[in-house]
Amino acid sequence: MKSVFDVIKKRYSARNYSSKTIEKDMIKKLKDFLDQNRKGPLGSEVRFDIIDATDYEHTELKKFGVYGLIKGPRVFIAGVVKRSEIAMEDFGYCMEKNILFATDIGFGTCWLGGSLSRSTFAQKMNVLEDELLPAVTPIGYTEEKKTLRENFIRMIVGAKNRKNPKDLFLDNSINTPLDLDSCGKYSKVLEAVRLAPSATNKQPWRIIKDAGNTYHLFMKENIAYNKALGDIKVQNIDMGIAMCHFELVAIELGLRGAWEIKNPSLEPGDLKYIVSWVG
Ligand SMILES: Cc1cc2nc3c(=O)[nH]c(=O)nc-3n(C[C@H](O)[C@H](O)[C@H](O)COP(=O)(O)O)c2cc1C
């Protein structure tokens, strides 16, 4: 794998796929990766599979509910997680690992949590009573040129924009922006979080640095938005994606640490505590 940080910089939500068929050995490479990606950092079991719709007829393809918004996808990664309090974070973390792996080997991807027919994917994945199918991604070779619709979606959600670091990263309290120059290698770890994808690019991640190298992850939840899909909490998925970027880049930089649920004694205002990286 190339530098994880470079892969993170390279990834974007691709919405225009070429008709070039994915080679069998590439599908196998991806499948091998999915097969060993079975458990989230907080303990949830996940499972992923490739849904190859290359030979499907138009009417069958339409049932996936992703067409219109996304042009030409024929292959998808779908994923399933066991229901639990921390299922969405674990799912976000593991699925983002798939997405970074797929990006690294040359594919375009696009997290789809809203614009899909979840029941069609659930059927293909044989989702059980105690499982949820939170999101999928198309994978495939991308067209150089973005479609008009793709440019329009990217403009509406401001896909390129990211919040200012001083609004995302805080020092010991919600009132003090973190001085990134004082964080050493962790400044790059935080930048990797800032580049993460998030549902409608809302970037709900807030990180409060505590004494030493402890970083507490909080969610700035848009409650109505996060409730809209019932048990599928897209902003909690976003938090799992942030954990993935944080951890992979920390490891790449030789920073050791582990995730712990610590309930820190900070006064986070309306922020919801998720997990801490204890470095
Ligand atoms: C959990 C999640 C769900 C998403 N769902 C959709 C979706 O249903 N449809 C879509 O077009 N994009 C979806 N996106 C993509 C975001 O709009 C995109 O990540 C964001 O605008 C930032 O753009 P970028 O990924 O190109 O950096 C989703 C992203 C995440 C993380």
The ligand as an SDF file (V2000), in Angstrom:
LIG
                    3D

 31 33  0  0  0  0  0  0  0  0999 V2000
  -21.9800    7.7430    5.7700 C   0  0  0  0  0  0  0  0  0  0  0  0
  -21.9990    8.4400    4.4350 C   0  0  0  0  0  0  0  0  0  0  0  0
  -23.1210    8.3610    3.6210 C   0  0  0  0  0  0  0  0  0  0  0  0
  -23.1410    8.9800    2.3730 C   0  0  0  0  0  0  0  0  0  0  0  0
  -24.2440    8.8300    1.5740 N   0  0  0  0  0  0  0  0  0  0  0  0
  -24.2400    9.3510    0.3180 C   0  0  0  0  0  0  0  0  0  0  0  0
  -25.3560    9.1350   -0.5410 C   0  0  0  0  0  0  0  0  0  0  0  0
  -26.3290    8.4770   -0.1760 O   0  0  0  0  0  0  0  0  0  0  0  0
  -25.2960    9.6480   -1.7970 N   0  0  0  0  0  0  0  0  0  0  0  0
  -24.2110   10.3590   -2.2570 C   0  0  0  0  0  0  0  0  0  0  0  0
  -24.2010   10.7790   -3.4250 O   0  0  0  0  0  0  0  0  0  0  0  0
  -23.1300   10.5950   -1.4380 N   0  0  0  0  0  0  0  0  0  0  0  0
  -23.1210   10.1070   -0.1820 C   0  0  0  0  0  0  0  0  0  0  0  0
  -22.0270   10.2970    0.6500 N   0  0  0  0  0  0  0  0  0  0  0  0
  -20.8410   11.0350    0.1520 C   0  0  0  0  0  0  0  0  0  0  0  0
  -20.6870   12.4380    0.7470 C   0  0  0  0  0  0  0  0  0  0  0  0
  -21.6150   13.3200    0.1590 O   0  0  0  0  0  0  0  0  0  0  0  0
  -19.2310   12.9140    0.5450 C   0  0  0  0  0  0  0  0  0  0  0  0
  -18.3710   12.0820    1.2610 O   0  0  0  0  0  0  0  0  0  0  0  0
  -18.9960   14.3450    0.9970 C   0  0  0  0  0  0  0  0  0  0  0  0
  -19.7680   15.2350    0.2490 O   0  0  0  0  0  0  0  0  0  0  0  0
  -17.5170   14.7540    0.8510 C   0  0  0  0  0  0  0  0  0  0  0  0
  -17.0830   14.6300   -0.4910 O   0  0  0  0  0  0  0  0  0  0  0  0
  -15.8780   13.6770   -0.8730 P   0  0  0  0  0  0  0  0  0  0  0  0
  -16.2460   12.2810   -0.4220 O   0  0  0  0  0  0  0  0  0  0  0  0
  -15.7680   13.7810   -2.3760 O   0  0  0  0  0  0  0  0  0  0  0  0
  -14.6410   14.1570   -0.1560 O   0  0  0  0  0  0  0  0  0  0  0  0
  -21.9970    9.7110    1.9190 C   0  0  0  0  0  0  0  0  0  0  0  0
  -20.8780    9.7910    2.7440 C   0  0  0  0  0  0  0  0  0  0  0  0
  -20.8630    9.1630    3.9720 C   0  0  0  0  0  0  0  0  0  0  0  0
  -19.6250    9.2130    4.8120 C   0  0  0  0  0  0  0  0  0  0  0  0
  1  2  1  0
  2  3  1  0
  2 30  2  0
  3  4  2  0
  4  5  1  0
  4 28  1  0
  5  6  2  0
  6  7  1  0
  6 13  1  0
  7  8  2  0
  7  9  1  0
  9 10  1  0
 10 11  2  0
 10 12  1  0
 12 13  2  0
 13 14  1  0
 14 15  1  0
 14 28  1  0
 15 16  1  0
 16 17  1  0
 16 18  1  0
 18 19  1  0
 18 20  1  0
 20 21  1  0
 20 22  1  0
 22 23  1  0
 23 24  1  0
 24 25  2  0
 24 26  1  0
 24 27  1  0
 28 29  2  0
 29 30  1  0
 30 31  1  0
M  END
$$$$
